[in-house]
Amino acid sequence: MTGSSVDDLVRVYGGDPTAAVPLAFDGAWPSQEDFGSVFNLQVLVEDAYVVAIEPNGWSGDLPEIARRASNGGLFVSAYWSMSGAYRITEARGGRVTAHFDPFAVGFPGGMGDLQPDWIEETPFDLDRPNASCLAAVEHRTGLVIEQDWLVRKLPTYRIPDPDVLLKDVENARIP
């Protein structure tokens, strides 16, 4: 995200900016019994960017979160799940400009997606889907994603389930 602060981003995700706990990525995963009910957000500042990492969540995949986070500039997210779902979301100035499954482009499963013009500039490799999604974020932001982010302790915030956070927001999942 550009154009906003760490505190702004944590609030957009429904967290308390004063309640950070330093954790490495592996330590930010919820316990097995809490998985799906406990959500964490890790944040770091890199150059002009505020970077959010969700070890177990999908808030950044939701268009309403993207709209809110992009009010001051640009927001780009890459999401993937253990079940094989993938999504790239981009918003600028409070408006969603992309929300698509990069591996469904040109297929019936991608028909309802908001596919941007730049989709043709970014190769998505089915053999390396996670890396392809991160490469798309790098392409759109110019920010190089570092492996170090996943091993060093970062400020980590408890955030609500995004569907609970946005339960009263009409069309929160619609770009």
C-alpha positions in Angstrom: 0.0 0.0 0.0 1.2 3.5 -0.6 0.0 6.9 0.7 -1.0 5.7 4.2 0.6 4.8 7.5 0.9 1.5 9.3 -1.7 2.6 11.7 -4.1 3.4 8.8 -3.6 -0.1 7.4 -4.1 -1.8 10.7 -7.3 0.1 11.2 -8.6 -0.8 7.7 -8.0 -4.5 8.5 -10.0 -4.0 11.8 -7.0 -4.1 14.2 -5.8 -2.0 17.0 -2.6 -0.1 16.0 -1.5 0.0 19.7 -1.6 -3.7 20.2 1.4 -5.0 18.2 3.3 -8.2 19.2 6.6 -8.9 17.5 6.4 -12.3 15.8 8.1 -14.1 12.9 5.8 -15.4 10.2 5.9 -19.0 11.5 4.9 -17.7 15.0 2.0 -15.7 13.6 0.0 -18.8 12.5 -2.9 -19.6 14.8 -3.0 -22.9 16.7 -4.8 -25.8 15.0 -7.9 -25.3 17.2 -8.0 -21.6 16.5 -7.5 -21.8 12.7 -10.3 -20.0 10.9 -11.3 -18.0 14.0 -8.1 -16.2 14.9 -6.5 -13.9 12.3 -3.2 -12.1 12.4 -1.8 -9.2 10.3 2.0 -8.5 10.1 3.1 -5.1 8.9 6.4 -3.6 7.8 7.5 -0.4 6.0 9.7 -0.8 3.0 10.6 2.4 1.1 7.3 4.2 0.4 5.2 1.0 0.9 3.4 -0.3 3.9 3.4 -4.1 3.4 0.8 -6.4 5.0 1.3 -10.1 5.4 -1.6 -12.3 6.5 -0.3 -15.7 7.6 -3.8 -17.2 7.8 -6.3 -14.8 6.3 -7.8 -13.3 3.3 -8.7 -9.7 4.2 -6.5 -8.2 1.5 -8.4 -10.3 -1.1 -11.7 -8.4 -0.4 -12.5 -5.5 -2.7 -13.9 -3.4 0.2 -10.6 -3.7 2.1 -8.7 -2.8 -1.1 -11.0 0.3 -1.6 -10.4 1.4 2.0 -6.6 0.7 1.9 -6.1 2.6 -1.4 -7.8 5.8 -0.4 -4.3 7.5 -0.1 -2.7 5.8 -3.2 -2.2 2.2 -4.4 -3.1 -1.2 -2.9 -2.1 -4.5 -4.5 -2.5 -7.9 -3.0 -1.8 -11.5 -3.9 -3.9 -14.2 -2.3 -3.7 -18.0 -2.4 -5.2 -20.8 -0.4 -4.4 -24.3 0.5 -7.3 -25.4 -1.7 -5.8 -23.9 -4.8 -7.7 -20.5 -5.0 -5.6 -17.6 -6.4 -6.5 -13.9 -6.7 -4.8 -10.6 -7.5 -6.5 -7.5 -6.2 -5.5 -3.9 -7.0 -7.1 -0.6 -6.1 -6.2 3.0 -6.6 -7.7 6.0 -5.0 -10.5 4.0 -3.4 -11.5 2.2 -6.6 -10.9 -1.4 -7.4 -9.0 -1.7 -10.7 -8.3 -5.4 -10.8 -9.7 -8.5 -9.0 -9.1 -11.7 -10.8 -7.9 -15.3 -10.7 -4.7 -15.2 -12.7 -5.1 -18.9 -13.7 -8.6 -18.5 -14.9 -8.0 -15.7 -17.4 -9.6 -16.7 -20.7 -11.5 -19.6 -19.1 -15.2 -19.7 -18.0 -14.1 -19.6 -14.3 -12.7 -16.1 -14.8 -15.7 -14.6 -16.6 -16.9 -12.5 -13.6 -13.4 -11.2 -12.7 -12.3 -7.6 -13.1 -9.3 -8.2 -15.4 -7.0 -5.2 -16.0 -5.2 -4.3 -19.2 -1.8 -5.1 -17.6 -2.7 -8.8 -17.3 -1.0 -9.6 -20.6 2.3 -8.1 -19.3 2.6 -10.5 -16.4 3.3 -14.2 -17.1 1.6 -16.5 -14.7 3.2 -19.9 -14.4 1.0 -22.8 -13.3 4.1 -24.7 -12.1 5.0 -21.8 -9.8 1.6 -20.2 -8.9 2.6 -18.5 -5.6 5.7 -17.0 -7.0 3.8 -15.9 -10.1 1.3 -14.0 -7.8 4.1 -12.3 -5.9 5.8 -11.4 -9.2 2.6 -9.7 -10.3 2.7 -7.6 -7.1 6.3 -6.7 -7.8 5.4 -5.8 -11.4 2.6 -3.5 -10.3 4.4 -1.8 -7.4 8.1 -1.9 -8.2 8.7 -3.2 -4.7 10.9 -6.3 -4.5 9.5 -8.9 -2.1 12.1 -10.2 0.3 12.3 -13.6 1.8 13.7 -11.9 5.0 10.2 -10.6 5.7 9.1 -14.1 6.6 11.9 -14.8 9.1 12.4 -11.6 11.0 10.0 -10.5 13.8 7.4 -8.1 12.6 4.7 -6.1 14.4 1.8 -8.5 14.4 -1.8 -7.5 15.1 -4.9 -9.5 15.9 -7.6 -8.7 13.3 -11.2 -9.9 13.0 -12.5 -12.3 10.4 -13.0 -10.0 7.4 -16.5 -11.4 6.8 -17.4 -10.3 10.4 -15.7 -7.0 10.0 -17.6 -6.2 6.8 -20.9 -8.0 7.6 -22.9 -4.8 7.3 -21.1 -3.5 4.1 -23.2 -4.1 1.0 -21.2 -5.5 -1.9 -17.9 -5.9 0.2 -16.9 -8.8 -2.1 -17.9 -7.0 -5.3 -15.2 -5.0 -7.2 
